[in-house]
Amino acid sequence: MDKELITILDHRQIANKLKRLAWQIYENNMDEATLWIAGIDKRGIYLSGKIAAELAHISNQKIHMMKVLIDRQSYEPTYMSEHHIEELKDGVLILIDDVLNTGKTIISAMLPLIPKQVRRIHVAVLASRSHRLFPVKADYVGISMATTLQEHLLFDNADENDLKLVLT
């Protein structure tokens, strides 16, 4: 028997959350000439593109995009950008993921950036759960939900015109 999917956020609600997240990021970083926006894995990369587009609409800041791919065996990150990672020195990075669960993915993406002398790293997520195993807190959160260990939040972006955050 398939698990029942419960829609937590629909397409319109997600669009509103992403706009609000972009505004919060801008308000807390409006004095920065450049922001680095880094999406983690497929869904975080998707969300980072949407947030970066909204930031470009509301501000004149330069936006440098970065993709962070996490090897799920070793949790080693790979960083991809058109810009050299050394340009991060003294910069501000917004790390974006779809759902913050245990914090392991975000901390894995974040730790190797510390030696690059990044001035500040903020974390933005569409959804945050209450099951942290690592000391990671999101600075920008679309929705916070306490869930059981058996429940999972899933950001479904398979259909660009019908985004959903579902509880399984």
N, C-alpha and C positions, 0 to 999 in steps of 0.2 A: 504494500500500500504506500503510495506517495505521500510525503508530508504536505500538509496544507501550507500554502504561501499566504501570508498576510501582508498586504501592502501598507507600509508605514508612511512612505512619502511617494506621491505620484509625480508625474512629469512637471506639472506647474509648480508644485511645492519645491521640488529640487531646483528648478530654475531660480525661484525666489531665494532659496538658501544660498545658492552659488553667488547671486548678486550681493546678498548681505555679507557673505564671507569676503568678497572682493572689497566691499566698502570698508569693512573692519580692518582688513590688511592695509588698505590705503590710508585710513585714518591713523593707524599706528606707525606708519612708515612714510608719511607724506613729505618729510624732509629729505628723503633718500632720492638721489638722482637715478639710481639703478636698483632694481630688485631682481634677485634670482628666484625663479619659480621652478621647483623640482617636483615632478610627479613620480610616485613610486609604483612600479609595475603597471600593467595595462590599464586598470581602472583609475589609479592615481594619476597616470599620465593624461588620461582622458579629462579628468576633472581639472588638472592643472592647466590644460589648454583652454577650458571654459573660463576659469578664473582669470587667467592671463588676458584673454580677450576682453573680459569685463574691466580689468584694470586699465587696459589700453584705451577703453572707451571713457573712463572717468578720470584718468590722470595723464600727465605728460611724461611719466617716468619711462626710462628705458627698461624693458623687460628682457632678461636673458633666461631662456628656457633650458632645462636640464631634464633628462630622463634618468631614473635610477632603477636598475633591474636587480632584483635580489635572487641569488641562487638559493633555492629552497632546501638544498642539502646542507650547504656550509654557511648560509646566511651572509655570504660575501657580496657586497654591492659592486655593480659596474655603473659608472657614470658616463653619460653621453650628452654632449652639448656642442653647438657650433663654436662656442667660446672656450678658451683654455681655462681649465679648472683653477689655475694659479690666479686668475682674475678675481676669484672669490675672496682673496685676502682683503680683510677689512670690509667685506661686503655683508649684505643682509640676504639670507636665504629663507624662503618659505617652502617647507617640505610638505607635500600634499599626498594624502592617501584617502582611500574611500572609507574604510572602517578601522577604527582603533580598537583592537581587541586586547591582546596581552602586552603590546608595546614592543615586542621582539623585532618586528619588521622595521619600525621607525628607528629604534635605537641602532639596529644594524646599518641602516642607511646614514645615520647621523655621525656615529663615532669616527669613521675614517676622515670626516671633514674637519675635525678639530685641529689636526696638524696643519691644515691649509690656512689657519688663522682667520677663520670666518669671524666677523665681529658679533653677529647675532644669527641664531637659527630659531625660527618659529615653526610650529606645526599646525597645519590645518587639515581637518577631516570632515567628511560629510556626516559621519555618524561615529559616536563614541559609546562603547559598552563599558561595563563596570567590572572587568576581569583582568586587571593589570597584574602582570608578573614582573614587569620591569618598570623603573621609575620614569615613566613617560607621561606627560600631560599635554593635551592639545591646547594651543593658544586660541584657536578659532575652531568652533564646532557648529556644524549645521543642526544636529540633534543629538541629545544624550539619552541613552536608554539603558536601564538595568534589565538584563536578560538572564535567563538561567544558563548553566553551562551547556545544556543540551540544545539551546536555541542559537541560531546564527543570523546575523544581519548580512544581507547580500545586496550590493549595488548592481543592478542589472542595466547595462548600457548596450545590450545587444541591438535594440532598436533605437536609433538616434532620436526618433520622434515620440518615443514612449519610455522614457527613463523611469526607473522604479527603485526604491529601496524596500526590500521585502524581508520579513522575518520568516525563517524556516524552522 
